[in-house]
Amino acid sequence: MPRRNDKAVFGSRLRLEVLVTVADVGSLDGADRLLGIGRSNLSHVIERIEELAGTALFERHPDGVSLTPAGGAAAQHARLLLRVMDAAESSFVREREVLSEP
């Protein structure tokens, strides 16, 4: 089984979900509640994504965050990847159900 690439910007589903959720909510406080991740952990995930991307993806403001141009592009890619992952998972579930029918 191939090893997960932790050095890839989108190396895990968690990173994808964090990027999209923070972008949609516009704040770490709201995103941490939705994702069930502590604020500190959420901040670390965002910092890691930005470190791997080599650029800021969010602009920090007193009342929240907004996407930079690079962040907007990254969020679009993250949404696409999540849709593909969800479609693949649904396909596997359907196939498993078909194969398990008598």
Z-matrix of the N, CA and C atoms (Angstrom, degrees):
N
C 1 1.452
C 2 1.533 1 108.28
N 3 1.345 2 117.48 1 131.41
C 4 1.464 3 119.52 2 -179.49
C 5 1.523 4 111.24 3 -66.62
N 6 1.314 5 115.18 4 146.60
C 7 1.467 6 119.71 5 177.72
C 8 1.513 7 110.18 6 -80.07
N 9 1.316 8 115.47 7 146.37
C 10 1.457 9 120.75 8 176.97
C 11 1.516 10 108.56 9 -67.00
N 12 1.313 11 116.70 10 139.98
C 13 1.452 12 121.70 11 -179.97
C 14 1.525 13 109.25 12 -90.91
N 15 1.333 14 116.79 13 95.49
C 16 1.457 15 121.06 14 -178.81
C 17 1.510 16 112.57 15 -71.28
N 18 1.326 17 117.60 16 -11.45
C 19 1.454 18 120.47 17 179.93
C 20 1.518 19 112.23 18 -93.95
N 21 1.331 20 116.75 19 -3.10
C 22 1.458 21 120.40 20 175.08
C 23 1.525 22 108.35 21 -80.52
N 24 1.320 23 116.39 22 140.65
C 25 1.465 24 120.22 23 -179.41
C 26 1.521 25 110.45 24 -52.63
N 27 1.327 26 116.55 25 -47.22
C 28 1.463 27 121.16 26 179.78
C 29 1.523 28 109.16 27 -102.89
N 30 1.340 29 116.41 28 55.00
C 31 1.454 30 121.45 29 -174.60
C 32 1.514 31 115.11 30 -75.72
N 33 1.318 32 118.31 31 -7.53
C 34 1.462 33 120.11 32 -179.83
C 35 1.525 34 110.02 33 -153.88
N 36 1.318 35 114.81 34 157.82
C 37 1.456 36 119.67 35 176.73
C 38 1.526 37 110.38 36 -61.46
N 39 1.321 38 116.66 37 -35.19
C 40 1.461 39 120.36 38 179.11
C 41 1.524 40 110.62 39 -57.63
N 42 1.310 41 117.79 40 -45.95
C 43 1.467 42 120.49 41 179.67
C 44 1.526 43 110.98 42 -60.69
N 45 1.319 44 116.44 43 -41.36
C 46 1.466 45 120.43 44 178.71
C 47 1.525 46 110.11 45 -62.24
N 48 1.330 47 116.01 46 -47.67
C 49 1.467 48 120.43 47 -178.03
C 50 1.521 49 111.51 48 -65.06
N 51 1.326 50 117.17 49 -38.93
C 52 1.463 51 120.49 50 178.38
C 53 1.517 52 109.89 51 -63.22
N 54 1.313 53 117.68 52 -48.58
C 55 1.458 54 121.25 53 -178.84
C 56 1.529 55 111.44 54 -57.83
N 57 1.313 56 116.52 55 -49.23
C 58 1.467 57 121.37 56 -177.57
C 59 1.527 58 111.21 57 -67.51
N 60 1.310 59 117.81 58 -43.57
C 61 1.456 60 120.60 59 -177.35
C 62 1.523 61 111.71 60 -66.86
N 63 1.329 62 117.11 61 -44.56
C 64 1.465 63 119.55 62 178.11
C 65 1.525 64 109.84 63 -63.42
N 66 1.329 65 117.08 64 -40.25
C 67 1.464 66 120.27 65 177.93
C 68 1.525 67 110.98 66 -62.13
N 69 1.324 68 117.27 67 -43.69
C 70 1.467 69 121.19 68 -177.94
C 71 1.526 70 112.44 69 -69.57
N 72 1.321 71 116.63 70 -41.88
C 73 1.461 72 121.29 71 -175.66
C 74 1.529 73 111.37 72 -80.54
N 75 1.323 74 116.21 73 -35.77
C 76 1.456 75 120.14 74 179.19
C 77 1.516 76 114.22 75 80.75
N 78 1.332 77 116.13 76 12.23
C 79 1.463 78 119.23 77 176.05
C 80 1.518 79 109.25 78 -156.51
N 81 1.325 80 115.15 79 150.90
C 82 1.460 81 119.63 80 177.00
C 83 1.520 82 110.49 81 -72.90
N 84 1.330 83 117.08 82 -34.98
C 85 1.460 84 120.41 83 -178.85
C 86 1.520 85 111.87 84 -61.18
N 87 1.307 86 116.72 85 -45.96
C 88 1.457 87 119.76 86 179.29
C 89 1.520 88 112.21 87 -70.03
N 90 1.318 89 116.32 88 -39.08
C 91 1.466 90 120.70 89 -178.54
C 92 1.520 91 111.58 90 -67.55
N 93 1.327 92 117.14 91 -38.01
C 94 1.466 93 118.51 92 -178.86
C 95 1.520 94 110.88 93 -64.26
N 96 1.319 95 117.44 94 -36.48
C 97 1.468 96 120.72 95 177.97
C 98 1.528 97 110.81 96 -67.89
N 99 1.311 98 116.94 97 -43.68
C 100 1.466 99 120.05 98 -179.59
C 101 1.521 100 112.36 99 -64.55
N 102 1.323 101 115.79 100 -39.17
C 103 1.463 102 120.26 101 -176.72
C 104 1.523 103 113.13 102 -87.01
N 105 1.338 104 116.90 103 -14.78
C 106 1.448 105 119.89 104 -177.69
C 107 1.526 106 112.45 105 70.24
N 108 1.320 107 115.73 106 31.26
C 109 1.463 108 122.59 107 -179.61
C 110 1.522 109 106.92 108 -118.15
N 111 1.302 110 116.95 109 137.49
C 112 1.453 111 119.86 110 176.80
C 113 1.517 112 111.38 111 -61.85
N 114 1.313 113 115.32 112 150.40
C 115 1.467 114 120.47 113 -177.42
C 116 1.519 115 112.13 114 -56.61
N 117 1.313 116 116.75 115 -41.89
C 118 1.465 117 120.87 116 -179.98
C 119 1.530 118 110.83 117 -61.21
N 120 1.326 119 116.74 118 -46.29
C 121 1.466 120 120.54 119 178.35
C 122 1.520 121 111.30 120 -63.83
N 123 1.321 122 116.19 121 -40.49
C 124 1.461 123 120.67 122 178.22
C 125 1.523 124 110.58 123 -60.63
N 126 1.319 125 116.86 124 -44.40
C 127 1.463 126 121.48 125 178.05
C 128 1.520 127 111.21 126 -60.78
N 129 1.329 128 116.29 127 -40.63
C 130 1.466 129 120.04 128 178.93
C 131 1.529 130 111.40 129 -64.70
N 132 1.318 131 117.14 130 -39.98
C 133 1.470 132 120.22 131 178.65
C 134 1.527 133 109.73 132 -63.59
N 135 1.320 134 116.96 133 -45.20
C 136 1.473 135 120.30 134 179.35
C 137 1.528 136 110.40 135 -62.56
N 138 1.313 137 116.75 136 -44.35
C 139 1.467 138 119.76 137 178.38
C 140 1.522 139 111.39 138 -59.92
N 141 1.330 140 116.41 139 -40.16
C 142 1.474 141 120.45 140 179.38
C 143 1.527 142 110.37 141 -65.80
N 144 1.326 143 117.49 142 -43.80
C 145 1.465 144 120.53 143 178.57
C 146 1.527 145 109.81 144 -59.47
N 147 1.323 146 116.49 145 -46.19
C 148 1.465 147 120.68 146 -179.08
C 149 1.528 148 111.31 147 -65.97
N 150 1.315 149 116.42 148 -38.04
C 151 1.466 150 120.43 149 177.39
C 152 1.529 151 110.38 150 -61.02
N 153 1.325 152 116.12 151 -46.97
C 154 1.457 153 120.63 152 -179.50
C 155 1.532 154 112.09 153 -68.50
N 156 1.337 155 115.96 154 -34.09
C 157 1.467 156 119.96 155 178.40
C 158 1.524 157 111.30 156 -73.67
N 159 1.318 158 116.02 157 -23.32
C 160 1.455 159 120.18 158 -179.61
C 161 1.509 160 114.02 159 77.89
N 162 1.330 161 116.26 160 17.43
C 163 1.465 162 120.77 161 -179.79
C 164 1.519 163 109.72 162 -161.14
N 165 1.314 164 115.60 163 160.37
C 166 1.467 165 120.16 164 176.14
C 167 1.524 166 109.32 165 -72.95
N 168 1.301 167 116.48 166 135.08
C 169 1.464 168 121.84 167 176.93
C 170 1.516 169 111.28 168 -104.44
N 171 1.337 170 115.81 169 -18.82
C 172 1.455 171 121.64 170 179.49
C 173 1.518 172 109.96 171 -128.31
N 174 1.322 173 115.52 172 143.78
C 175 1.462 174 121.63 173 168.15
C 176 1.516 175 105.99 174 -97.92
N 177 1.318 176 116.06 175 129.53
C 178 1.464 177 121.01 176 -179.89
C 179 1.518 178 109.48 177 -90.12
N 180 1.329 179 115.57 178 133.48
C 181 1.461 180 123.31 179 178.22
C 182 1.524 181 108.02 180 -127.98
N 183 1.335 182 117.79 181 161.13
C 184 1.475 183 119.35 182 178.15
C 185 1.531 184 113.06 183 -57.96
N 186 1.324 185 117.01 184 -30.97
C 187 1.461 186 119.93 185 -176.91
C 188 1.524 187 113.55 186 -104.28
N 189 1.329 188 118.16 187 11.37
C 190 1.464 189 119.81 188 178.35
C 191 1.516 190 112.27 189 150.05
N 192 1.315 191 114.98 190 -152.23
C 193 1.462 192 121.40 191 -179.13
C 194 1.526 193 109.25 192 -135.31
N 195 1.324 194 115.05 193 157.57
C 196 1.456 195 120.96 194 172.10
C 197 1.524 196 107.58 195 -137.69
N 198 1.309 197 116.03 196 157.84
C 199 1.459 198 121.09 197 -178.29
C 200 1.521 199 111.27 198 -76.13
N 201 1.311 200 116.29 199 140.52
C 202 1.458 201 121.25 200 167.59
C 203 1.522 202 106.35 201 -79.87
N 204 1.329 203 119.34 202 171.27
C 205 1.468 204 118.98 203 174.82
C 206 1.538 205 112.41 204 -56.02
N 207 1.332 206 116.58 205 -41.26
C 208 1.469 207 119.35 206 177.45
C 209 1.529 208 110.50 207 -65.05
N 210 1.320 209 116.57 208 -37.45
C 211 1.454 210 120.76 209 177.98
C 212 1.519 211 112.31 210 -65.35
N 213 1.324 212 116.38 211 -37.40
C 214 1.466 213 119.98 212 176.93
C 215 1.518 214 111.43 213 -62.06
N 216 1.325 215 115.92 214 -43.77
C 217 1.470 216 120.06 215 178.16
C 218 1.525 217 110.30 216 -65.22
N 219 1.335 218 116.68 217 -43.30
C 220 1.462 219 120.64 218 179.99
C 221 1.527 220 110.92 219 -63.28
N 222 1.327 221 117.26 220 -40.80
C 223 1.465 222 120.76 221 179.39
C 224 1.531 223 110.97 222 -64.07
N 225 1.331 224 117.18 223 -38.87
C 226 1.468 225 120.01 224 176.76
C 227 1.523 226 110.82 225 -60.92
N 228 1.320 227 116.45 226 -45.82
C 229 1.462 228 120.45 227 178.92
C 230 1.531 229 110.78 228 -64.23
N 231 1.322 230 116.26 229 -40.88
C 232 1.462 231 120.42 230 179.65
C 233 1.529 232 110.80 231 -62.13
N 234 1.320 233 117.08 232 -42.39
C 235 1.480 234 120.38 233 177.94
C 236 1.526 235 110.84 234 -61.02
N 237 1.316 236 115.85 235 -43.92
C 238 1.465 237 120.18 236 179.23
C 239 1.527 238 110.69 237 -62.18
N 240 1.315 239 116.41 238 -46.89
C 241 1.461 240 119.94 239 179.59
C 242 1.525 241 111.52 240 -60.96
N 243 1.323 242 117.86 241 -41.15
C 244 1.463 243 120.49 242 177.91
C 245 1.525 244 111.45 243 -64.03
N 246 1.337 245 117.11 244 -40.14
C 247 1.480 246 119.76 245 177.33
C 248 1.525 247 110.62 246 -62.94
N 249 1.321 248 117.17 247 -42.69
C 250 1.467 249 121.12 248 179.54
C 251 1.528 250 110.16 249 -64.83
N 252 1.319 251 116.59 250 -43.35
C 253 1.464 252 119.69 251 178.60
C 254 1.530 253 111.05 252 -62.43
N 255 1.327 254 116.96 253 -42.69
C 256 1.464 255 120.56 254 179.02
C 257 1.525 256 111.10 255 -64.53
N 258 1.334 257 117.13 256 -40.81
C 259 1.464 258 120.96 257 178.95
C 260 1.526 259 110.81 258 -64.88
N 261 1.309 260 116.80 259 -41.43
C 262 1.465 261 120.23 260 178.68
C 263 1.530 262 110.44 261 -63.95
N 264 1.324 263 116.60 262 -43.57
C 265 1.462 264 120.72 263 179.27
C 266 1.533 265 110.44 264 -61.87
N 267 1.324 266 116.73 265 -44.19
C 268 1.476 267 120.26 266 178.49
C 269 1.520 268 110.92 267 -61.74
N 270 1.313 269 116.43 268 -40.50
C 271 1.465 270 121.02 269 178.99
C 272 1.524 271 110.78 270 -62.65
N 273 1.313 272 116.96 271 -43.89
C 274 1.464 273 120.40 272 179.05
C 275 1.517 274 110.94 273 -64.07
N 276 1.322 275 117.64 274 -40.95
C 277 1.458 276 121.36 275 179.62
C 278 1.524 277 110.02 276 -63.20
N 279 1.338 278 116.37 277 -46.18
C 280 1.470 279 119.61 278 178.82
C 281 1.525 280 111.01 279 -61.36
N 282 1.320 281 116.95 280 -43.10
C 283 1.457 282 120.77 281 -179.48
C 284 1.525 283 111.19 282 -63.79
N 285 1.298 284 115.75 283 -40.38
C 286 1.467 285 120.45 284 177.77
C 287 1.526 286 110.45 285 -62.84
N 288 1.326 287 116.91 286 -40.65
C 289 1.461 288 121.34 287 179.47
C 290 1.527 289 111.03 288 -65.24
N 291 1.322 290 115.85 289 -42.40
C 292 1.468 291 120.37 290 179.21
C 293 1.522 292 110.08 291 -63.84
N 294 1.309 293 117.53 292 -43.39
C 295 1.457 294 121.14 293 -178.84
C 296 1.516 295 112.54 294 -68.75
N 297 1.323 296 117.30 295 -25.64
C 298 1.455 297 119.43 296 -178.34
C 299 1.533 298 112.78 297 -88.69
N 300 1.328 299 117.10 298 -6.30
C 301 1.471 300 119.82 299 178.32
C 302 1.517 301 109.39 300 -70.74
N 303 1.362 302 115.51 301 142.81
C 304 1.483 303 118.93 302 179.67
C 305 1.509 304 112.81 303 -67.90
